[in-house]
């Protein structure tokens, strides 16, 4: 049985404002000088809320913020499409 594509999973199961929720998380974490891994597979949606389920947490660096790195994986960017095609 073929598993559903990552893009299908996001469209079917993620609430519409997921990237805005990630931006909220980024702002809150930045205030504490922290970054998380914003790659979409590190999150789940439960009861309409986006939850971070990875344990990776690092000192804040702008190059690894949601806006600088994570955002490219939360929309139909070439990076996401390339990843989704290979997994």
ZITACOR-V532018 format. One record per backbone hydrogen bond with DSSP energy under -1.0 kcal/mol. CO is the residue of the C=O (numbers start at 0). NH is the residue of the N-H. If there is no record, write none. Layout:
BEGIN
co & nh
CO & NH
CO & NH
END
This chain:
BEGIN
co & nh
4 & 8
5 & 9
6 & 10
7 & 11
8 & 12
9 & 13
14 & 17
16 & 20
17 & 21
18 & 22
19 & 23
20 & 24
21 & 25
22 & 26
23 & 27
24 & 28
25 & 29
26 & 30
28 & 31
28 & 33
29 & 32
32 & 59
34 & 57
38 & 41
39 & 42
41 & 52
43 & 50
45 & 48
48 & 45
50 & 43
57 & 34
60 & 63
61 & 64
64 & 68
64 & 69
65 & 70
69 & 72
70 & 73
74 & 76
76 & 80
77 & 81
78 & 82
79 & 83
80 & 84
81 & 85
END
